[in-house]
Amino acid sequence: MNAEKSHEIFARLCTVNPNPRTELVYRTPFELLIAVMLSAQATDKSVNQATARLFARANTPEAILALGEDGLKAHIRTIGLFNTKARNILRTCALLIERHGGAVPRDRAALEALPGVGRKTANVILNTVFGEPTMAVDTHIFRLANRTGLAPGKTPAAVEQGLLNQVPREFQRNAHHWLILHGRYVCTARKPRCPECLIADLCEYPDKTPPHPAPSNTLDHVQH
């Protein structure tokens, strides 16, 4: 995709939603870190329901450690893979206290050294908390980048690098959120909503969903 078309895509997304935000509910960097760790293979809605209960009881590394594994699991058992996530969260809390004074680090290597924190989660934290122009490639962004021709790639790493090269600098801070929301609500996996898409004319996907046929006029079928 050429630079002019890419710029227009993000200009339109910016016009419609100039200040995009994650749909995960959080108040502190630590709360966001825990929410993102829980969000793997789970919906933001289900995570928000669980963290509303959890954070009301414990929203610091020390407080979550005090819950213990069984106590933490009781708050997050509605989330997929909650056993593994509980263990990772407790280990992460311990390392945050031991290495970072309980604060969420800004350094990528330090973030990725935390149990249960991979590159995607680190990118979300660096972007959303610290304002860095990173690109967290989830399933929505991976699909969207390939389908539209914006940044085709066979792996999340390839798509991430392609987007970092393709997204105009002025839009890099918010591009991650725009693409996730567009993939979640418009460029959906099974049946993209192409007729309603504000960038459909710029998209290079060859098999766009056709418009719905206009409803027939019932008067044409009245029997005389």
N, CA, C and O of each residue as an XYZ file, in Angstrom:
896
protein
N       0.851     -1.191      0.000
C       0.000      0.000      0.000
C       0.890      1.245      0.000
O       1.862      1.326      0.750
N       0.540      2.218     -0.857
C       1.385      3.395     -0.943
C       1.157      4.339      0.245
O       0.156      4.243      0.955
N       2.103      5.241      0.436
C       2.097      6.118      1.609
C       0.892      7.051      1.624
O       0.352      7.353      2.688
N       0.472      7.504      0.457
C      -0.667      8.425      0.388
C      -1.950      7.750      0.866
O      -2.736      8.340      1.608
N      -2.148      6.521      0.438
C      -3.343      5.791      0.841
C      -3.309      5.478      2.335
O      -4.325      5.583      3.022
N      -2.139      5.095      2.828
C      -1.990      4.807      4.252
C      -2.289      6.044      5.094
O      -2.963      5.954      6.120
N      -1.797      7.176      4.668
C      -2.042      8.426      5.396
C      -3.532      8.740      5.440
O      -4.049      9.168      6.472
N      -4.211      8.532      4.342
C      -5.642      8.835      4.283
C      -6.434      7.904      5.208
O      -7.397      8.331      5.846
N      -6.029      6.647      5.278
C      -6.707      5.703      6.182
C      -6.668      6.220      7.610
O      -7.701      6.274      8.277
N      -5.502      6.596      8.081
C      -5.381      7.029      9.473
C      -5.954      8.421      9.700
O      -6.404      8.738     10.800
N      -5.937      9.240      8.676
C      -6.568     10.551      8.797
C      -8.074     10.399      9.022
O      -8.663     11.119      9.829
N      -8.684      9.471      8.312
C     -10.129      9.237      8.483
C     -10.431      8.635      9.850
O     -11.372      9.059     10.521
N      -9.644      7.653     10.262
C      -9.851      7.047     11.578
C      -9.696      8.088     12.681
O     -10.418      8.059     13.678
N      -8.758      8.998     12.499
C      -8.525     10.054     13.480
C      -9.693     11.034     13.523
O     -10.082     11.492     14.597
N     -10.243     11.351     12.379
C     -11.361     12.288     12.318
C     -12.576     11.755     13.074
O     -13.258     12.501     13.776
N     -12.834     10.473     12.926
C     -13.994      9.855     13.569
C     -13.757      9.654     15.069
O     -14.684      9.780     15.870
N     -12.524      9.343     15.440
C     -12.203      9.044     16.841
C     -10.838      9.628     17.182
O      -9.840      8.908     17.194
N     -10.788     10.924     17.457
C      -9.488     11.586     17.639
C      -8.726     11.154     18.886
O      -7.505     11.305     18.939
N      -9.415     10.625     19.883
C      -8.742     10.226     21.119
C      -9.142      8.794     21.500
O      -9.875      8.594     22.469
N      -8.668      7.808     20.750
C      -9.058      6.425     21.026
C      -8.477      5.933     22.342
O      -7.394      6.348     22.753
N      -9.208      5.050     22.988
C      -8.776      4.500     24.278
C      -9.012      2.993     24.306
O      -9.887      2.472     23.615
N      -8.222      2.315     25.108
C      -8.460      0.895     25.329
C      -9.816      0.711     25.994
O     -10.277      1.583     26.731
N     -10.449     -0.420     25.734
C     -11.731     -0.715     26.365
C     -11.561     -1.430     27.702
O     -12.544     -1.706     28.390
N     -10.328     -1.728     28.068
C     -10.069     -2.258     29.399
C     -10.191     -1.132     30.416
O      -9.699     -0.027     30.188
N     -10.844     -1.409     31.533
C     -11.050     -0.402     32.569
C      -9.902     -0.470     33.567
O      -9.623     -1.530     34.127
N      -9.244      0.648     33.786
C      -8.123      0.691     34.725
C      -7.945      2.112     35.241
O      -8.410      3.070     34.625
N      -7.270      2.236     36.373
C      -6.978      3.549     36.944
C      -5.489      3.801     37.114
O      -5.066      4.955     37.191
N      -4.702      2.763     37.171
C      -3.262      2.896     37.381
C      -2.513      2.024     36.375
O      -3.101      1.103     35.809
N      -1.240      2.293     36.144
C      -0.458      1.419     35.261
C      -0.457     -0.037     35.714
O      -0.493     -0.945     34.884
N      -0.417     -0.263     37.019
C      -0.436     -1.638     37.512
C      -1.760     -2.317     37.181
O      -1.767     -3.473     36.759
N      -2.866     -1.627     37.361
C      -4.168     -2.207     37.022
C      -4.234     -2.558     35.537
O      -4.769     -3.605     35.174
N      -3.695     -1.693     34.675
C      -3.703     -1.994     33.242
C      -2.844     -3.223     32.954
O      -3.233     -4.077     32.157
N      -1.694     -3.315     33.587
C      -0.831     -4.475     33.383
C      -1.571     -5.763     33.722
O      -1.540     -6.717     32.944
N      -2.230     -5.800     34.862
C      -2.971     -6.997     35.258
C      -4.115     -7.268     34.285
O      -4.343     -8.420     33.913
N      -4.831     -6.238     33.871
C      -5.945     -6.409     32.939
C      -5.464     -6.976     31.604
O      -6.110     -7.855     31.034
N      -4.345     -6.480     31.110
C      -3.828     -6.973     29.828
C      -3.355     -8.413     29.970
O      -3.553     -9.220     29.061
N      -2.736     -8.742     31.093
C      -2.317    -10.128     31.329
C      -3.523    -11.067     31.344
O      -3.434    -12.200     30.872
N      -4.630    -10.607     31.875
C      -5.841    -11.426     31.933
C      -6.547    -11.510     30.587
O      -7.338    -12.427     30.364
N      -6.276    -10.568     29.687
C      -7.062    -10.454     28.456
C      -6.695    -11.467     27.381
O      -7.416    -11.593     26.392
N      -5.590    -12.195     27.549
C      -5.216    -13.192     26.547
C      -6.325    -14.232     26.431
O      -6.729    -14.834     27.426
N      -6.812    -14.438     25.210
C      -7.894    -15.385     24.929
C      -9.138    -15.106     25.775
O      -9.848    -16.027     26.177
N      -9.384    -13.843     26.031
C     -10.583    -13.429     26.768
C     -11.047    -12.101     26.199
O     -10.258    -11.362     25.612
N     -12.330    -11.797     26.374
C     -12.855    -10.527     25.902
C     -12.590     -9.430     26.920
O     -12.453     -9.698     28.114
N     -12.519     -8.199     26.445
C     -12.341     -7.073     27.364
C     -13.503     -6.996     28.354
O     -13.313     -6.652     29.520
N     -14.707     -7.320     27.879
C     -15.874     -7.268     28.757
C     -15.725     -8.230     29.924
O     -15.992     -7.868     31.070
N     -15.299     -9.455     29.636
C     -15.149    -10.435     30.713
C     -14.033    -10.043     31.664
O     -14.132    -10.266     32.871
N     -12.971     -9.459     31.122
C     -11.871     -8.995     31.979
C     -12.343     -7.867     32.884
O     -12.043     -7.858     34.078
N     -13.074     -6.926     32.326
C     -13.565     -5.800     33.128
C     -14.483     -6.259     34.260
O     -14.459     -5.699     35.356
N     -15.284     -7.272     33.988
C     -16.160     -7.795     35.035
C     -15.348     -8.405     36.171
O     -15.673     -8.230     37.346
N     -14.291     -9.122     35.809
C     -13.458     -9.752     36.831
C     -12.620     -8.731     37.594
O     -12.516     -8.804     38.818
N     -12.020     -7.777     36.878
C     -11.152     -6.822     37.554
C     -11.930     -5.820     38.407
O     -11.384     -5.258     39.356
N     -13.194     -5.595     38.074
C     -14.001     -4.709     38.926
C     -14.061     -5.276     40.341
O     -13.968     -4.540     41.323
N     -14.217     -6.585     40.428
C     -14.247     -7.236     41.746
C     -12.847     -7.303     42.354
O     -12.655     -7.022     43.537
N     -11.883     -7.677     41.530
C     -10.517     -7.842     42.025
C      -9.926     -6.530     42.527
O      -9.396     -6.469     43.636
N     -10.017     -5.480     41.713
C      -9.373     -4.217     42.075
C     -10.056     -3.523     43.252
O      -9.438     -2.712     43.941
N     -11.322     -3.839     43.481
C     -11.994     -3.297     44.664
C     -11.390     -3.878     45.938
O     -11.441     -3.263     47.003
N     -10.826     -5.056     45.810
C     -10.216     -5.744     46.955
C      -8.700     -5.566     46.981
O      -8.111     -5.373     48.044
N      -8.070     -5.632     45.808
C      -6.602     -5.594     45.745
C      -6.168     -5.002     44.407
O      -6.457     -5.573     43.356
N      -5.491     -3.886     44.437
C      -5.039     -3.259     43.185
C      -3.595     -2.780     43.256
O      -3.205     -1.852     42.547
N      -2.806     -3.416     44.115
C      -1.364     -3.173     44.166
C      -0.667     -4.523     44.213
O      -1.287     -5.524     44.573
N       0.613     -4.570     43.855
C       1.316     -5.854     43.935
C       1.258     -6.465     45.336
O       1.063     -7.671     45.487
N       1.425     -5.634     46.342
C       1.407     -6.140     47.718
C       0.038     -6.731     48.076
O      -0.046     -7.792     48.694
N      -1.016     -6.039     47.686
C      -2.361     -6.494     48.028
C      -2.731     -7.776     47.301
O      -3.400     -8.639     47.870
N      -2.305     -7.911     46.054
C      -2.611     -9.136     45.319
C      -1.817    -10.304     45.884
O      -2.337    -11.415     45.983
N      -0.562    -10.066     46.256
C       0.220    -11.129     46.895
C      -0.445    -11.582     48.192
O      -0.437    -12.766     48.528
N      -1.017    -10.627     48.909
C      -1.669    -10.958     50.183
C      -2.896    -11.845     49.979
O      -3.286    -12.580     50.886
N      -3.507    -11.781     48.790
C      -4.659    -12.643     48.503
C      -4.253    -14.114     48.464
O      -5.020    -14.994     48.853
N      -3.025    -14.364     47.985
C      -2.599    -15.743     47.785
C      -3.197    -16.311     46.510
O      -4.077    -15.705     45.898
N      -2.713    -17.476     46.118
C      -3.159    -18.050     44.844
C      -4.649    -18.374     44.848
O      -5.353    -18.063     43.887
N      -5.130    -18.992     45.915
C      -6.549    -19.338     45.962
C      -7.428    -18.095     45.999
O      -8.482    -18.054     45.364
N      -6.996    -17.089     46.739
C      -7.769    -15.856     46.823
C      -7.836    -15.136     45.496
O      -8.879    -14.597     45.125
N      -6.711    -15.126     44.772
C      -6.699    -14.485     43.454
C      -7.573    -15.258     42.475
O      -8.335    -14.662     41.712
N      -7.463    -16.579     42.496
C      -8.263    -17.394     41.577
C      -9.763    -17.185     41.796
O     -10.551    -17.241     40.853
N     -10.135    -16.950     43.024
C     -11.558    -16.744     43.313
C     -12.103    -15.522     42.594
O     -13.294    -15.465     42.286
N     -11.240    -14.538     42.321
C     -11.675    -13.314     41.646
C     -11.620    -13.430     40.125
O     -12.330    -12.704     39.429
N     -10.789    -14.329     39.598
C     -10.577    -14.356     38.146
C     -10.975    -15.688     37.515
O     -10.636    -15.933     36.357
N     -11.670    -16.541     38.227
C     -11.963    -17.873     37.702
C     -12.921    -17.850     36.517
O     -13.076    -18.865     35.838
N     -13.565    -16.719     36.253
C     -14.425    -16.610     35.065
C     -13.622    -16.336     33.801
O     -14.171    -16.344     32.699
N     -12.315    -16.092     33.958
C     -11.434    -15.793     32.829
C     -10.762    -17.081     32.358
O     -10.344    -17.902     33.174
N     -10.661    -17.254     31.050
C      -9.976    -18.420     30.510
C      -8.535    -18.506     30.980
O      -7.859    -17.490     31.143
N      -8.067    -19.744     31.197
C      -6.690    -20.004     31.632
C      -6.376    -19.345     32.974
O      -5.241    -18.935     33.216
N      -7.379    -19.242     33.845
C      -7.185    -18.475     35.084
C      -6.148    -19.090     36.016
O      -5.517    -18.371     36.790
N      -5.960    -20.403     35.956
C      -4.951    -21.021     36.823
C      -3.547    -20.536     36.471
O      -2.787    -20.104     37.338
N      -3.222    -20.615     35.190
C      -1.904    -20.162     34.735
C      -1.748    -18.660     34.939
O      -0.692    -18.195     35.369
N      -2.784    -17.910     34.636
C      -2.717    -16.454     34.783
C      -2.530    -16.056     36.239
O      -1.805    -15.105     36.530
N      -3.167    -16.763     37.148
C      -3.015    -16.451     38.569
C      -1.575    -16.639     39.010
O      -1.018    -15.796     39.713
N      -0.972    -17.746     38.595
C       0.424    -17.994     38.972
C       1.349    -16.932     38.395
O       2.244    -16.443     39.084
N       1.133    -16.572     37.123
C       1.972    -15.547     36.499
C       1.801    -14.186     37.172
O       2.776    -13.463     37.380
N       0.566    -13.843     37.509
C       0.310    -12.549     38.155
C       1.005    -12.480     39.505
O       1.599    -11.455     39.842
N       0.941    -13.547     40.277
C       1.592    -13.543     41.592
C       3.108    -13.439     41.461
O       3.750    -12.713     42.220
N       3.675    -14.154     40.510
C       5.128    -14.062     40.286
C       5.520    -12.682     39.784
O       6.557    -12.141     40.169
N       4.687    -12.120     38.926
C       4.952    -10.767     38.429
C       4.893     -9.749     39.559
O       5.745     -8.864     39.639
N       3.907     -9.863     40.423
C       3.798     -8.944     41.565
C       5.045     -9.008     42.441
O       5.555     -7.982     42.890
N       5.523    -10.217     42.676
C       6.721    -10.380     43.503
C       7.931     -9.722     42.849
O       8.735     -9.079     43.525
N       8.060     -9.883     41.526
C       9.201     -9.282     40.826
C       9.084     -7.759     40.752
O      10.095     -7.061     40.833
N       7.877     -7.238     40.601
C       7.702     -5.783     40.593
C       8.176     -5.185     41.913
O       8.818     -4.135     41.929
N       7.860     -5.852     43.009
C       8.298     -5.366     44.325
C       9.808     -5.511     44.475
O      10.487     -4.598     44.946
N      10.318     -6.658     44.074
C      11.739     -6.962     44.259
C      12.644     -6.098     43.390
O      13.688     -5.630     43.843
N      12.233     -5.887     42.127
C      13.130     -5.221     41.170
C      12.775     -3.774     40.869
O      13.640     -2.999     40.460
N      11.504     -3.394     41.067
C      11.065     -2.080     40.595
C      10.316     -1.274     41.645
O       9.610     -0.325     41.306
N      10.456     -1.632     42.885
C       9.786     -0.892     43.949
C       8.284     -0.902     43.848
O       7.620      0.007     44.347
N       7.731     -1.930     43.202
C       6.286     -2.050     43.057
C       5.710     -1.304     41.870
O       4.507     -1.383     41.623
N       6.544     -0.576     41.124
C       6.076      0.209     39.975
C       6.191     -0.599     38.689
O       6.986     -1.535     38.601
N       5.395     -0.231     37.700
C       5.473     -0.847     36.381
C       6.622     -0.190     35.619
O       6.614      1.027     35.438
N       7.605     -0.965     35.170
C       8.765     -0.364     34.495
C       8.440      0.128     33.092
O       7.529     -0.377     32.436
N       9.194      1.116     32.647
C       9.012      1.647     31.297
C       9.885      0.906     30.285
O       9.665      1.017     29.079
N      10.845      0.175     30.755
C      11.806     -0.520     29.894
C      11.211     -1.804     29.313
O      10.643     -2.614     30.046
N      11.340     -1.988     27.998
C      10.764     -3.163     27.341
C      11.341     -4.455     27.898
O      10.593     -5.381     28.210
N      12.659     -4.530     28.026
C      13.280     -5.764     28.508
C      12.791     -6.105     29.907
O      12.553     -7.272     30.218
N      12.640     -5.085     30.754
C      12.163     -5.320     32.116
C      10.720     -5.814     32.111
O      10.355     -6.681     32.905
N       9.910     -5.269     31.229
C       8.523     -5.718     31.123
C       8.452     -7.168     30.646
O       7.728     -7.980     31.223
N       9.195     -7.487     29.604
C       9.133     -8.824     29.035
C       9.776     -9.871     29.942
O       9.594    -11.070     29.732
N      10.519     -9.427     30.938
C      11.094    -10.355     31.918
C      10.073    -10.780     32.963
O      10.329    -11.701     33.738
N       8.919    -10.119     32.992
C       7.877    -10.461     33.961
C       7.114    -11.680     33.480
O       6.784    -11.752     32.296
N       6.820    -12.643     34.344
C       6.076    -13.843     33.949
C       4.711    -13.489     33.368
O       3.954    -12.717     33.956
N       4.407    -14.061     32.211
C       3.114    -13.812     31.580
C       3.054    -12.552     30.761
O       1.998    -12.210     30.229
N       4.177    -11.844     30.647
C       4.227    -10.609     29.858
C       5.093    -10.841     28.625
O       6.314    -10.960     28.731
N       4.469    -10.905     27.476
C       5.198    -11.052     26.224
C       5.318     -9.725     25.498
O       5.047     -8.664     26.060
N       5.719     -9.800     24.276
C       5.940     -8.567     23.504
C       4.649     -7.768     23.312
O       4.656     -6.540     23.406
N       3.546     -8.464     23.045
C       2.284     -7.756     22.818
C       1.858     -6.986     24.068
O       1.493     -5.814     23.985
N       1.905     -7.643     25.215
C       1.527     -6.969     26.461
C       2.463     -5.805     26.749
O       2.015     -4.733     27.156
N       3.759     -6.007     26.543
C       4.721     -4.927     26.762
C       4.413     -3.738     25.855
O       4.505     -2.587     26.282
N       4.047     -4.019     24.602
C       3.715     -2.939     23.671
C       2.494     -2.158     24.134
O       2.459     -0.933     24.017
N       1.483     -2.863     24.665
C       0.289     -2.177     25.166
C       0.665     -1.233     26.304
O       0.218     -0.086     26.326
N       1.475     -1.699     27.243
C       1.871     -0.872     28.378
C       2.708      0.315     27.915
O       2.464      1.447     28.333
N       3.678      0.069     27.066
C       4.544      1.163     26.590
C       3.735      2.217     25.838
O       4.016      3.411     25.942
N       2.736      1.775     25.086
C       1.921      2.710     24.311
C       0.908      3.434     25.180
O       0.848      4.664     25.176
N       0.107      2.675     25.927
C      -1.025      3.249     26.644
C      -0.600      4.010     27.892
O      -1.169      5.056     28.204
N       0.379      3.503     28.597
C       0.824      4.148     29.839
C       1.867      5.216     29.573
O       1.796      6.318     30.118
N       2.848      4.881     28.722
C       3.996      5.766     28.563
C       4.005      6.550     27.247
O       4.916      7.340     26.998
N       2.992      6.330     26.409
C       2.860      7.138     25.197
C       3.845      6.830     24.101
O       4.048      7.654     23.210
N       4.464      5.669     24.138
C       5.429      5.329     23.100
C       4.716      4.789     21.854
O       3.693      4.116     21.985
N       5.226      5.065     20.665
C       4.561      4.664     19.420
C       4.790      3.201     19.079
O       5.355      2.881     18.033
N       4.346      2.309     19.972
C       4.504      0.879     19.734
C       3.247      0.314     19.074
O       2.213      0.979     19.009
N       3.352     -0.902     18.595
C       2.236     -1.529     17.901
C       2.003     -2.932     18.460
O       2.752     -3.859     18.151
N       0.982     -3.082     19.267
C       0.651     -4.387     19.847
C      -0.225     -5.155     18.865
O      -1.389     -4.802     18.672
N       0.307     -6.181     18.254
C      -0.421     -6.907     17.209
C      -1.197     -8.065     17.831
O      -0.626     -9.099     18.178
N      -2.500     -7.873     17.963
C      -3.385     -8.951     18.405
C      -4.037     -9.570     17.174
O      -3.665     -9.248     16.046
N      -5.003    -10.451     17.384
C      -5.638    -11.112     16.245
C      -6.366    -10.126     15.334
O      -6.400    -10.315     14.118
N      -6.951     -9.072     15.916
C      -7.678     -8.082     15.114
C      -6.719     -7.310     14.210
O      -6.977     -7.149     13.017
N      -5.625     -6.838     14.777
C      -4.669     -6.058     13.991
C      -3.987     -6.937     12.949
O      -3.758     -6.501     11.820
N      -3.667     -8.152     13.317
C      -3.033     -9.069     12.359
C      -3.946     -9.286     11.150
O      -3.500     -9.225     10.004
N      -5.216     -9.538     11.417
C      -6.191     -9.746     10.331
C      -6.347     -8.481      9.487
O      -6.316     -8.541      8.257
N      -6.511     -7.362     10.139
C      -6.757     -6.098      9.448
C      -5.569     -5.691      8.579
O      -5.748     -5.261      7.440
N      -4.364     -5.828      9.114
C      -3.174     -5.429      8.366
C      -3.009     -6.263      7.102
O      -2.610     -5.751      6.056
N      -3.320     -7.553      7.208
C      -3.206     -8.423      6.034
C      -4.366     -8.235      5.069
O      -4.164     -8.177      3.856
N      -5.560     -8.142      5.594
C      -6.741     -8.055      4.736
C      -6.756     -6.769      3.925
O      -7.066     -6.796      2.733
N      -6.431     -5.660      4.542
C      -6.490     -4.371      3.853
C      -5.305     -4.124      2.938
O      -5.368     -3.285      2.039
N      -4.208     -4.869      3.171
C      -2.983     -4.597      2.432
C      -2.126     -3.539      3.091
O      -1.109     -3.118      2.538
N      -2.536     -3.108      4.276
C      -1.801     -2.051      4.973
C      -0.393     -2.487      5.339
O       0.568     -1.749      5.122
N      -0.271     -3.692      5.897
C       1.049     -4.207      6.277
C       0.998     -5.730      6.293
O       0.967     -6.327      7.370
N       0.990     -6.367      5.141
C       0.904     -7.826      5.099
C       2.109     -8.476      5.767
O       3.233     -7.981      5.683
N       1.846     -9.591      6.429
C       2.931    -10.321      7.075
C       2.445    -11.672      7.535
O       1.267    -11.841      7.852
N       3.355    -12.648      7.575
C       2.974    -14.002      7.957
C       3.022    -14.226      9.462
O       2.479    -15.215      9.954
N       3.656    -13.336     10.191
C       3.755    -13.470     11.639
C       3.400    -12.137     12.296
O       3.487    -11.090     11.654
N       2.997    -12.166     13.578
C       2.740    -10.912     14.287
C       3.956     -9.983     14.271
O       3.802     -8.767     14.161
N       5.153    -10.542     14.380
C       6.363     -9.713     14.375
C       6.528     -8.998     13.035
O       6.909     -7.829     12.985
N       6.234     -9.723     11.945
C       6.356     -9.113     10.618
C       5.321     -8.017     10.425
O       5.620     -6.970      9.850
N       4.096     -8.254     10.906
C       3.047     -7.238     10.804
C       3.393     -6.033     11.668
O       3.198     -4.892     11.249
N       3.900     -6.277     12.856
C       4.297     -5.169     13.727
C       5.328     -4.278     13.052
O       5.186     -3.055     13.045
N       6.360     -4.881     12.486
C       7.394     -4.090     11.832
C       6.847     -3.381     10.599
O       7.213     -2.241     10.314
N       5.969     -4.064      9.874
C       5.375     -3.436      8.696
C       4.548     -2.220      9.055
O       4.597     -1.206      8.359
N       3.787     -2.313     10.135
C       2.968     -1.183     10.565
C       3.830     -0.035     11.069
O       3.541      1.130     10.794
N       4.882     -0.359     11.800
C       5.779      0.701     12.278
C       6.406      1.454     11.105
O       6.673      2.653     11.198
N       6.637      0.742     10.007
C       7.195      1.391      8.811
C       6.137      2.141      8.024
O       6.440      3.135      7.364
N       4.901      1.675      8.088
C       3.843      2.189      7.221
C       3.027      3.318      7.836
O       2.604      4.227      7.122
N       2.799      3.280      9.137
C       1.936      4.277      9.766
C       2.662      5.619      9.817
O       3.776      5.692     10.336
N       2.052      6.684      9.287
C       2.689      8.006      9.356
C       2.986      8.405     10.793
O       2.213      8.100     11.702
N       4.097      9.080     10.993
C       4.560      9.410     12.334
C       3.500     10.140     13.155
O       3.377      9.896     14.355
N       2.748     11.018     12.537
C       1.761     11.799     13.285
C       0.630     10.951     13.864
O      -0.088     11.387     14.764
N       0.479      9.729     13.333
C      -0.600      8.863     13.799
C      -0.114      7.671     14.623
O      -0.930      6.873     15.085
N       1.188      7.538     14.812
C       1.723      6.338     15.441
C       1.290      6.187     16.901
O       1.140      5.064     17.383
N       1.094      7.267     17.590
C       0.724      7.185     19.009
C      -0.613      6.470     19.208
O      -0.777      5.729     20.178
N      -1.570      6.683     18.302
C      -2.919      6.139     18.478
C      -3.275      5.013     17.513
O      -4.357      4.432     17.609
N      -2.375      4.703     16.588
C      -2.703      3.734     15.539
C      -3.110      2.381     16.108
O      -4.036      1.746     15.603
N      -2.436      1.947     17.135
C      -2.734      0.656     17.759
C      -4.193      0.574     18.191
O      -4.855     -0.433     17.940
N      -4.705      1.629     18.840
C      -6.089      1.618     19.302
C      -7.071      1.707     18.134
O      -8.085      1.009     18.127
N      -6.785      2.545     17.164
C      -7.685      2.660     16.012
C      -7.850      1.323     15.305
O      -8.963      0.930     14.955
N      -6.742      0.630     15.096
C      -6.798     -0.620     14.351
C      -7.511     -1.715     15.135
O      -8.280     -2.487     14.563
N      -7.263     -1.787     16.433
C      -7.963     -2.788     17.243
C      -9.471     -2.557     17.197
O     -10.240     -3.492     16.978
N      -9.887     -1.318     17.403
C     -11.319     -1.018     17.416
C     -11.944     -1.262     16.048
O     -13.062     -1.770     15.955
N     -11.228     -0.902     14.992
C     -11.764     -1.115     13.644
C     -11.888     -2.609     13.352
O     -12.872     -3.050     12.758
N     -10.892     -3.382     13.768
C     -10.953     -4.823     13.560
C     -12.009     -5.494     14.410
O     -12.608     -6.486     13.996
N     -12.239     -4.958     15.596
C     -13.207     -5.556     16.521
C     -14.643     -5.294     16.088
O     -15.504     -6.158     16.252
N     -14.912     -4.113     15.537
C     -16.302     -3.731     15.290
C     -16.684     -3.574     13.819
O     -17.869     -3.605     13.487
N     -15.717     -3.410     12.947
C     -16.033     -3.206     11.524
C     -15.411     -4.297     10.653
O     -16.124     -5.015      9.951
N     -14.111     -4.419     10.696
C     -13.423     -5.408      9.853
C     -13.364     -6.739     10.599
O     -12.287     -7.248     10.909
N     -14.533     -7.284     10.877
C     -14.654     -8.488     11.685
C     -14.200     -9.726     10.912
O     -14.094     -9.706      9.685
N     -13.935    -10.803     11.655
C     -13.302    -11.970     11.045
C     -14.179    -12.657     10.010
O     -13.751    -12.853      8.873
N     -15.396    -13.023     10.383
C     -16.210    -13.856      9.507
C     -16.934    -13.076      8.419
O     -17.033    -13.525      7.277
N     -17.437    -11.910      8.785
C     -18.202    -11.133      7.805
C     -17.909     -9.655      8.017
O     -18.635     -8.972      8.739
N     -16.845     -9.159      7.387
C     -16.515     -7.740      7.559
C     -17.643     -6.836      7.089
O     -18.331     -7.124      6.110
N     -17.811     -5.750      7.802
C     -18.917     -4.833      7.501
C     -18.465     -3.783      6.486
O     -18.474     -2.581      6.751
N     -18.072     -4.279      5.324
C     -17.516     -3.405      4.285
C     -18.444     -2.267      3.861
O     -17.965     -1.151      3.657
N     -19.764     -2.505      3.719
C     -20.642     -1.400      3.294
C     -20.666     -0.238      4.279
O     -20.988      0.888      3.900
N     -20.325     -0.501      5.546
C     -20.337      0.549      6.568
C     -18.947      1.087      6.868
O     -18.800      1.966      7.718
N     -17.927      0.580      6.189
C     -16.540      0.900      6.513
C     -16.120      2.239      5.911
O     -16.307      2.474      4.717
N     -15.554      3.109      6.736
C     -15.180      4.431      6.249
C     -13.897      4.419      5.431
O     -13.534      5.436      4.840
N     -13.198      3.275      5.388
C     -11.983      3.202      4.571
C     -12.113      2.135      3.481
O     -11.108      1.676      2.938
N     -13.340      1.744      3.162
C     -13.554      0.658      2.197
C     -12.965      0.986      0.825
O     -12.461      0.099      0.136
N     -13.028      2.245      0.432
C     -12.513      2.617     -0.888
C     -10.990      2.605     -0.944
O     -10.405      2.613     -2.027
N     -10.350      2.587      0.218
C      -8.891      2.559      0.287
C      -8.364      1.147      0.537
O      -7.201      0.849      0.266
N      -9.224      0.295      1.051
C      -8.860     -1.077      1.388
C      -8.602     -1.889      0.119
O      -9.308     -1.742     -0.879
N      -7.579     -2.749      0.171
C      -7.203     -3.538     -0.998
C      -7.707     -4.980     -0.929
O      -7.272     -5.833     -1.702
N      -8.620     -5.244     -0.007
C      -9.201     -6.585      0.122
C     -10.070     -6.863     -1.103
O     -10.978     -6.085     -1.394
N      -9.811     -7.956     -1.828
C     -10.541     -8.195     -3.086
C     -11.945     -8.766     -2.906
O     -12.760     -8.700     -3.827
N     -12.239     -9.323     -1.734
C     -13.522    -10.001     -1.542
C     -14.403     -9.253     -0.545
O     -14.901     -9.841      0.416
N     -14.586     -7.986     -0.772
C     -15.376     -7.174      0.151
C     -16.820     -7.668      0.251
O     -17.392     -8.143     -0.730
N     -17.388     -7.552      1.426
C     -18.778     -7.926      1.645
C     -19.669     -6.986      0.844
O     -19.543     -5.769      0.979
N     -20.561     -7.512      0.019
C     -21.420     -6.632     -0.800
C     -22.475     -5.953      0.062
O     -22.808     -6.435      1.145
N     -22.993     -4.840     -0.420
C     -24.083     -4.170      0.311
C     -25.305     -5.064      0.403
O     -25.532     -5.916     -0.456
N     -26.083     -4.866      1.443
C     -27.333     -5.608      1.562
C     -28.293     -5.130      0.466
O     -28.366     -3.932      0.193
N     -29.021     -6.042     -0.157
C     -29.987     -5.611     -1.185
C     -31.082     -4.761     -0.560
O     -31.490     -4.982      0.581
N     -31.541     -3.801     -1.317
C     -32.612     -2.935     -0.825
C     -33.868     -3.754     -0.624
O     -34.150     -4.650     -1.420
N     -34.633     -3.470      0.423
C     -35.872     -4.226      0.650
C     -36.845     -4.025     -0.500
O     -36.975     -2.929     -1.043
N     -37.520     -5.100     -0.856
C     -38.461     -5.003     -1.966
C     -39.691     -4.212     -1.534
O     -40.046     -4.181     -0.356
N     -40.323     -3.582     -2.495
C     -41.521     -2.816     -2.231
C     -42.701     -3.771     -2.108
O     -43.076     -4.434     -3.075
N     -43.274     -3.837     -0.933
C     -44.370     -4.804     -0.720
C     -45.563     -4.526     -1.632
O     -46.343     -5.435     -1.917
N     -45.717     -3.285     -2.093
C     -46.849     -2.969     -2.961
C     -46.749     -3.686     -4.292
O     -47.751     -3.920     -4.969
N     -45.476     -4.042     -4.668
C     -45.298     -4.728     -5.946
C     -45.872     -6.146     -5.910
O     -46.122     -6.760     -6.947
N     -46.074     -6.650     -4.679
C     -46.514     -8.022     -4.566
C     -47.991     -8.127     -4.155
O     -48.496     -9.215     -3.875
N     -48.652     -6.999     -4.128
C     -50.078     -7.034     -3.767
C     -50.869     -7.696     -4.885
O     -50.740     -7.323     -6.051
N     -51.676     -8.664     -4.532
C     -52.494     -9.351     -5.533
C     -53.753     -8.524     -5.821
O     -54.463     -8.107     -4.905
N     -54.002     -8.304     -7.077
C     -55.203     -7.551     -7.469
C     -56.248     -8.520     -7.955
O     -57.342     -8.107     -8.337
